[in-house]
Amino acid sequence: MPGNAIEELKGKIGESRKLVEGLAVESGKVEEWARAIKDDNPAHRDEAAAREQGFDRIPASLTFPRVSLFPRYRPDEYADLDDHFLPRYFDIDFDPMYTVNGEVEFEIERPAMVGDVLSGTTTIADVYQREGSRGGQMTFVVFETEYRDQNDELVTTVRLTLIETEGAAEESTDD
């Protein structure tokens, strides 16, 4: 169970933190990300291919904002945190040993484009509990991050659900 009671967690709905600053969408990083996720669309590597597909610049893969998880894009006030475990940024006492990623959802307004500089503000969008199928209470926190470009235009919204269980899954003794 989280250290905070569910009522206290629900009171955090709407809290926001600017967790990403200065995510420059650079052609080399766009190409590297596309390779990493095995996106073979030539528009992510070549301006001519991008123009043929109707883009005026090279577009990044739609999941490119996840690059913002790297420490170099954190605002200075969060530089001392050694990872991107979101509950730490919001003083939610989830135990990483009992926390799993649930759903990740991307809502795309437009692709990030080479030349954009993105910032991201994360908000606690929802908190709820339910009984697990194998017993035990599960606590869900939905984080919503809006990525905006240098003109403050919305590019992408990412929703991530983290789930804390009451206990770790027991090791199977089946042979």
Residue, then its C-alpha position, 0 to 999 in steps of 0.5 A: m500500500p502507498g504511504n498515503a491514504i487514498e483520500e490524500l492521493k485523490g487530493k493530489i489530482g490536478e497537481s502539475r510539475k514541469l518535468v521536461e525542458g529543452l528537448a531539442v528535436e534534432s535530426g540525429k536523435v530522431e534517426e537514432w530513436a527511429r532505429a531503436i524502435k525499428d521504425d523504418n519510415p525513410a521520412h525520419r532520416d531524409e528530408a526528401a522522403a519527408r517532403e514526399q510524405g507532405f512534411d516541410r521538415i523531418p518528423a520524429s516517430l510518434t513516440f519520440p517524446r519518451v526521449s524526455l525520460f533522459p536526465r538531461y531534459r529535467p529542470d534543474e530543480y529535479a536534477d538530484l533525482d536519480d531516475h524518472f520514477l514519477p511518484r517521487y516527483f509528486d511525493i506519492d509514496f509508492d514503493p518501486m518494488y511493488t509498482v508496475n507500469g500499466e497502460v501508456e497512451f499517446e494522443i498525437e496532435r502532430p508529430a514532433m518535427v526537427g527544429d522543435v524544442l519541447s517542454g513537458t508538464t505532467t499532471i496527476a489526472d486520476v487516482y483510484q483503487r480496486e481489488g486485484s484478481r489474485g487478491g490484494q488492493m491495487t492503487f492506480v495513479v494516472f499521469e498525463t504529460e502534455y508536450r508543447d513546442q517552442n510556440d506553446e503549441l500542443v504536440t503530444t499528450v502521454r498518459l501513463t498509469l502506474i499501479e502499486t500492488e499490496g505485495a510482490a508477486e510470489e515466486s512460482t514453485d511449479d516445476 
